[in-house]
Amino acid sequence: MRAARSSLGETRLLRARVRVFAATNRDLRDAVARGAFREDKVMPTEPSDDETLLTTGEVAKLCRVDVRTVDRWLTAGKLGCQRTPSGRVLCRKHDVLTVVARVQTSPRPPDR
């Protein structure tokens, strides 16, 4: 949606592109099925599996490793992550599963 506005006392218009988000307690999937609401206007309420963010503890549990192992992966750059302003580390589930698949398919060193 395109919009234009001017500040109080200004003569020129400021143009902006805006998106308006709203929440509702109505079942929008039902409204779409009845034709009362456009499907392209419904946002998904759950992130896709690729977009899900996991804490280091959740990554460790998913990979069946210790949290310190996950910390080492992060330090070595094997696993990408995001830091929240509070310092919490979050990793995308898709990235974690990619690393796990790479580790499982890499050849292991011979036993001594």
PyMOL commands that place a pseudoatom at each C-alpha (Angstrom):
pseudoatom trace, name=CA, resn=MET, resi=1, chain=A, elem=C, hetatm=0, pos=[0.000, 0.000, 0.000]
pseudoatom trace, name=CA, resn=ARG, resi=2, chain=A, elem=C, hetatm=0, pos=[1.331, 3.418, -0.867]
pseudoatom trace, name=CA, resn=ALA, resi=3, chain=A, elem=C, hetatm=0, pos=[0.627, 6.370, 1.336]
pseudoatom trace, name=CA, resn=ALA, resi=4, chain=A, elem=C, hetatm=0, pos=[1.606, 10.013, 1.596]
pseudoatom trace, name=CA, resn=ARG, resi=5, chain=A, elem=C, hetatm=0, pos=[1.493, 12.330, 4.545]
pseudoatom trace, name=CA, resn=SER, resi=6, chain=A, elem=C, hetatm=0, pos=[2.813, 15.672, 5.632]
pseudoatom trace, name=CA, resn=SER, resi=7, chain=A, elem=C, hetatm=0, pos=[4.010, 16.813, 9.015]
pseudoatom trace, name=CA, resn=LEU, resi=8, chain=A, elem=C, hetatm=0, pos=[2.240, 19.670, 10.755]
pseudoatom trace, name=CA, resn=GLY, resi=9, chain=A, elem=C, hetatm=0, pos=[3.354, 22.922, 9.130]
pseudoatom trace, name=CA, resn=GLU, resi=10, chain=A, elem=C, hetatm=0, pos=[5.045, 21.198, 6.181]
pseudoatom trace, name=CA, resn=THR, resi=11, chain=A, elem=C, hetatm=0, pos=[3.983, 21.825, 2.608]
pseudoatom trace, name=CA, resn=ARG, resi=12, chain=A, elem=C, hetatm=0, pos=[5.646, 18.823, 1.002]
pseudoatom trace, name=CA, resn=LEU, resi=13, chain=A, elem=C, hetatm=0, pos=[4.295, 15.280, 1.131]
pseudoatom trace, name=CA, resn=LEU, resi=14, chain=A, elem=C, hetatm=0, pos=[6.369, 12.400, 2.480]
pseudoatom trace, name=CA, resn=ARG, resi=15, chain=A, elem=C, hetatm=0, pos=[5.766, 9.193, 0.558]
pseudoatom trace, name=CA, resn=ALA, resi=16, chain=A, elem=C, hetatm=0, pos=[5.934, 5.797, 2.205]
pseudoatom trace, name=CA, resn=ARG, resi=17, chain=A, elem=C, hetatm=0, pos=[5.138, 2.170, 1.556]
pseudoatom trace, name=CA, resn=VAL, resi=18, chain=A, elem=C, hetatm=0, pos=[3.304, 0.644, 4.481]
pseudoatom trace, name=CA, resn=ARG, resi=19, chain=A, elem=C, hetatm=0, pos=[1.891, -2.705, 5.490]
pseudoatom trace, name=CA, resn=VAL, resi=20, chain=A, elem=C, hetatm=0, pos=[-0.851, -2.932, 8.061]
pseudoatom trace, name=CA, resn=PHE, resi=21, chain=A, elem=C, hetatm=0, pos=[-0.985, -5.988, 10.283]
pseudoatom trace, name=CA, resn=ALA, resi=22, chain=A, elem=C, hetatm=0, pos=[-3.938, -6.867, 12.445]
pseudoatom trace, name=CA, resn=ALA, resi=23, chain=A, elem=C, hetatm=0, pos=[-4.849, -9.726, 14.738]
pseudoatom trace, name=CA, resn=THR, resi=24, chain=A, elem=C, hetatm=0, pos=[-8.224, -11.373, 15.028]
pseudoatom trace, name=CA, resn=ASN, resi=25, chain=A, elem=C, hetatm=0, pos=[-9.864, -14.147, 16.975]
pseudoatom trace, name=CA, resn=ARG, resi=26, chain=A, elem=C, hetatm=0, pos=[-11.846, -15.279, 13.923]
pseudoatom trace, name=CA, resn=ASP, resi=27, chain=A, elem=C, hetatm=0, pos=[-10.976, -18.392, 11.961]
pseudoatom trace, name=CA, resn=LEU, resi=28, chain=A, elem=C, hetatm=0, pos=[-9.641, -16.852, 8.763]
pseudoatom trace, name=CA, resn=ARG, resi=29, chain=A, elem=C, hetatm=0, pos=[-9.188, -20.217, 7.028]
pseudoatom trace, name=CA, resn=ASP, resi=30, chain=A, elem=C, hetatm=0, pos=[-12.926, -20.771, 7.409]
pseudoatom trace, name=CA, resn=ALA, resi=31, chain=A, elem=C, hetatm=0, pos=[-13.612, -17.254, 6.089]
pseudoatom trace, name=CA, resn=VAL, resi=32, chain=A, elem=C, hetatm=0, pos=[-11.391, -17.955, 3.078]
pseudoatom trace, name=CA, resn=ALA, resi=33, chain=A, elem=C, hetatm=0, pos=[-13.232, -21.218, 2.420]
pseudoatom trace, name=CA, resn=ARG, resi=34, chain=A, elem=C, hetatm=0, pos=[-16.565, -19.351, 2.509]
pseudoatom trace, name=CA, resn=GLY, resi=35, chain=A, elem=C, hetatm=0, pos=[-15.201, -16.652, 0.205]
pseudoatom trace, name=CA, resn=ALA, resi=36, chain=A, elem=C, hetatm=0, pos=[-15.564, -13.961, 2.866]
pseudoatom trace, name=CA, resn=PHE, resi=37, chain=A, elem=C, hetatm=0, pos=[-11.832, -13.224, 3.080]
pseudoatom trace, name=CA, resn=ARG, resi=38, chain=A, elem=C, hetatm=0, pos=[-9.036, -13.145, 0.501]
pseudoatom trace, name=CA, resn=GLU, resi=39, chain=A, elem=C, hetatm=0, pos=[-6.478, -15.926, 0.906]
pseudoatom trace, name=CA, resn=ASP, resi=40, chain=A, elem=C, hetatm=0, pos=[-3.551, -13.721, -0.138]
pseudoatom trace, name=CA, resn=LYS, resi=41, chain=A, elem=C, hetatm=0, pos=[-4.226, -11.455, 2.869]
pseudoatom trace, name=CA, resn=VAL, resi=42, chain=A, elem=C, hetatm=0, pos=[-3.786, -14.229, 5.459]
pseudoatom trace, name=CA, resn=MET, resi=43, chain=A, elem=C, hetatm=0, pos=[-0.326, -14.433, 7.031]
pseudoatom trace, name=CA, resn=PRO, resi=44, chain=A, elem=C, hetatm=0, pos=[0.868, -17.752, 8.413]
pseudoatom trace, name=CA, resn=THR, resi=45, chain=A, elem=C, hetatm=0, pos=[0.754, -17.841, 12.197]
pseudoatom trace, name=CA, resn=GLU, resi=46, chain=A, elem=C, hetatm=0, pos=[3.539, -20.386, 12.562]
pseudoatom trace, name=CA, resn=PRO, resi=47, chain=A, elem=C, hetatm=0, pos=[6.991, -19.948, 11.076]
pseudoatom trace, name=CA, resn=SER, resi=48, chain=A, elem=C, hetatm=0, pos=[7.941, -22.475, 8.431]
pseudoatom trace, name=CA, resn=ASP, resi=49, chain=A, elem=C, hetatm=0, pos=[10.209, -25.297, 9.551]
pseudoatom trace, name=CA, resn=ASP, resi=50, chain=A, elem=C, hetatm=0, pos=[13.170, -23.594, 7.868]
pseudoatom trace, name=CA, resn=GLU, resi=51, chain=A, elem=C, hetatm=0, pos=[12.518, -20.352, 9.760]
pseudoatom trace, name=CA, resn=THR, resi=52, chain=A, elem=C, hetatm=0, pos=[12.216, -21.870, 13.232]
pseudoatom trace, name=CA, resn=LEU, resi=53, chain=A, elem=C, hetatm=0, pos=[14.868, -20.521, 15.613]
pseudoatom trace, name=CA, resn=LEU, resi=54, chain=A, elem=C, hetatm=0, pos=[16.430, -22.816, 18.213]
pseudoatom trace, name=CA, resn=THR, resi=55, chain=A, elem=C, hetatm=0, pos=[18.436, -22.048, 21.323]
pseudoatom trace, name=CA, resn=THR, resi=56, chain=A, elem=C, hetatm=0, pos=[21.796, -23.760, 21.831]
pseudoatom trace, name=CA, resn=GLY, resi=57, chain=A, elem=C, hetatm=0, pos=[20.131, -26.101, 24.327]
pseudoatom trace, name=CA, resn=GLU, resi=58, chain=A, elem=C, hetatm=0, pos=[17.487, -27.078, 21.768]
pseudoatom trace, name=CA, resn=VAL, resi=59, chain=A, elem=C, hetatm=0, pos=[20.192, -27.580, 19.128]
pseudoatom trace, name=CA, resn=ALA, resi=60, chain=A, elem=C, hetatm=0, pos=[22.119, -29.840, 21.523]
pseudoatom trace, name=CA, resn=LYS, resi=61, chain=A, elem=C, hetatm=0, pos=[18.989, -31.867, 22.272]
pseudoatom trace, name=CA, resn=LEU, resi=62, chain=A, elem=C, hetatm=0, pos=[18.107, -32.177, 18.568]
pseudoatom trace, name=CA, resn=CYS, resi=63, chain=A, elem=C, hetatm=0, pos=[21.647, -33.285, 17.660]
pseudoatom trace, name=CA, resn=ARG, resi=64, chain=A, elem=C, hetatm=0, pos=[22.077, -35.447, 20.777]
pseudoatom trace, name=CA, resn=VAL, resi=65, chain=A, elem=C, hetatm=0, pos=[25.272, -33.664, 21.775]
pseudoatom trace, name=CA, resn=ASP, resi=66, chain=A, elem=C, hetatm=0, pos=[26.372, -31.588, 24.749]
pseudoatom trace, name=CA, resn=VAL, resi=67, chain=A, elem=C, hetatm=0, pos=[25.746, -27.828, 24.756]
pseudoatom trace, name=CA, resn=ARG, resi=68, chain=A, elem=C, hetatm=0, pos=[29.512, -27.297, 24.837]
pseudoatom trace, name=CA, resn=THR, resi=69, chain=A, elem=C, hetatm=0, pos=[29.765, -29.106, 21.496]
pseudoatom trace, name=CA, resn=VAL, resi=70, chain=A, elem=C, hetatm=0, pos=[27.257, -26.663, 20.023]
pseudoatom trace, name=CA, resn=ASP, resi=71, chain=A, elem=C, hetatm=0, pos=[29.322, -23.789, 21.455]
pseudoatom trace, name=CA, resn=ARG, resi=72, chain=A, elem=C, hetatm=0, pos=[32.410, -25.216, 19.734]
pseudoatom trace, name=CA, resn=TRP, resi=73, chain=A, elem=C, hetatm=0, pos=[30.511, -25.454, 16.426]
pseudoatom trace, name=CA, resn=LEU, resi=74, chain=A, elem=C, hetatm=0, pos=[29.541, -21.813, 16.784]
pseudoatom trace, name=CA, resn=THR, resi=75, chain=A, elem=C, hetatm=0, pos=[33.097, -20.737, 17.638]
pseudoatom trace, name=CA, resn=ALA, resi=76, chain=A, elem=C, hetatm=0, pos=[34.518, -22.721, 14.704]
pseudoatom trace, name=CA, resn=GLY, resi=77, chain=A, elem=C, hetatm=0, pos=[31.954, -21.193, 12.329]
pseudoatom trace, name=CA, resn=LYS, resi=78, chain=A, elem=C, hetatm=0, pos=[30.422, -24.565, 11.450]
pseudoatom trace, name=CA, resn=LEU, resi=79, chain=A, elem=C, hetatm=0, pos=[27.009, -23.333, 12.516]
pseudoatom trace, name=CA, resn=GLY, resi=80, chain=A, elem=C, hetatm=0, pos=[25.561, -19.904, 11.820]
pseudoatom trace, name=CA, resn=CYS, resi=81, chain=A, elem=C, hetatm=0, pos=[23.593, -18.113, 14.486]
pseudoatom trace, name=CA, resn=GLN, resi=82, chain=A, elem=C, hetatm=0, pos=[21.985, -14.842, 15.446]
pseudoatom trace, name=CA, resn=ARG, resi=83, chain=A, elem=C, hetatm=0, pos=[22.478, -12.988, 18.696]
pseudoatom trace, name=CA, resn=THR, resi=84, chain=A, elem=C, hetatm=0, pos=[19.560, -11.204, 20.260]
pseudoatom trace, name=CA, resn=PRO, resi=85, chain=A, elem=C, hetatm=0, pos=[20.148, -7.822, 21.916]
pseudoatom trace, name=CA, resn=SER, resi=86, chain=A, elem=C, hetatm=0, pos=[20.130, -9.620, 25.262]
pseudoatom trace, name=CA, resn=GLY, resi=87, chain=A, elem=C, hetatm=0, pos=[22.994, -11.899, 24.090]
pseudoatom trace, name=CA, resn=ARG, resi=88, chain=A, elem=C, hetatm=0, pos=[20.918, -15.042, 23.546]
pseudoatom trace, name=CA, resn=VAL, resi=89, chain=A, elem=C, hetatm=0, pos=[22.144, -17.239, 20.684]
pseudoatom trace, name=CA, resn=LEU, resi=90, chain=A, elem=C, hetatm=0, pos=[19.550, -18.527, 18.208]
pseudoatom trace, name=CA, resn=CYS, resi=91, chain=A, elem=C, hetatm=0, pos=[20.169, -20.854, 15.243]
pseudoatom trace, name=CA, resn=ARG, resi=92, chain=A, elem=C, hetatm=0, pos=[17.902, -21.582, 12.290]
pseudoatom trace, name=CA, resn=LYS, resi=93, chain=A, elem=C, hetatm=0, pos=[16.657, -25.174, 12.363]
pseudoatom trace, name=CA, resn=HIS, resi=94, chain=A, elem=C, hetatm=0, pos=[17.424, -25.584, 8.659]
pseudoatom trace, name=CA, resn=ASP, resi=95, chain=A, elem=C, hetatm=0, pos=[21.085, -24.627, 9.248]
pseudoatom trace, name=CA, resn=VAL, resi=96, chain=A, elem=C, hetatm=0, pos=[21.333, -27.085, 12.146]
pseudoatom trace, name=CA, resn=LEU, resi=97, chain=A, elem=C, hetatm=0, pos=[19.921, -29.945, 10.079]
pseudoatom trace, name=CA, resn=THR, resi=98, chain=A, elem=C, hetatm=0, pos=[22.352, -29.101, 7.250]
pseudoatom trace, name=CA, resn=VAL, resi=99, chain=A, elem=C, hetatm=0, pos=[25.317, -29.298, 9.634]
pseudoatom trace, name=CA, resn=VAL, resi=100, chain=A, elem=C, hetatm=0, pos=[24.059, -32.577, 11.089]
pseudoatom trace, name=CA, resn=ALA, resi=101, chain=A, elem=C, hetatm=0, pos=[23.684, -34.074, 7.597]
pseudoatom trace, name=CA, resn=ARG, resi=102, chain=A, elem=C, hetatm=0, pos=[27.195, -32.922, 6.694]
pseudoatom trace, name=CA, resn=VAL, resi=103, chain=A, elem=C, hetatm=0, pos=[28.648, -34.451, 9.865]
pseudoatom trace, name=CA, resn=GLN, resi=104, chain=A, elem=C, hetatm=0, pos=[26.823, -37.752, 9.315]
pseudoatom trace, name=CA, resn=THR, resi=105, chain=A, elem=C, hetatm=0, pos=[28.024, -38.085, 5.704]
pseudoatom trace, name=CA, resn=SER, resi=106, chain=A, elem=C, hetatm=0, pos=[31.647, -37.069, 6.302]
pseudoatom trace, name=CA, resn=PRO, resi=107, chain=A, elem=C, hetatm=0, pos=[34.138, -39.947, 6.529]
pseudoatom trace, name=CA, resn=ARG, resi=108, chain=A, elem=C, hetatm=0, pos=[35.286, -40.828, 10.027]
pseudoatom trace, name=CA, resn=PRO, resi=109, chain=A, elem=C, hetatm=0, pos=[38.944, -41.228, 10.881]
pseudoatom trace, name=CA, resn=PRO, resi=110, chain=A, elem=C, hetatm=0, pos=[40.060, -44.843, 11.358]
pseudoatom trace, name=CA, resn=ASP, resi=111, chain=A, elem=C, hetatm=0, pos=[40.011, -46.266, 14.888]
pseudoatom trace, name=CA, resn=ARG, resi=112, chain=A, elem=C, hetatm=0, pos=[43.400, -46.662, 16.538]
for i in range(1, 112): cmd.bond("trace and resi %d" % i, "trace and resi %d" % (i + 1))
show_as sticks, trace
zoom trace
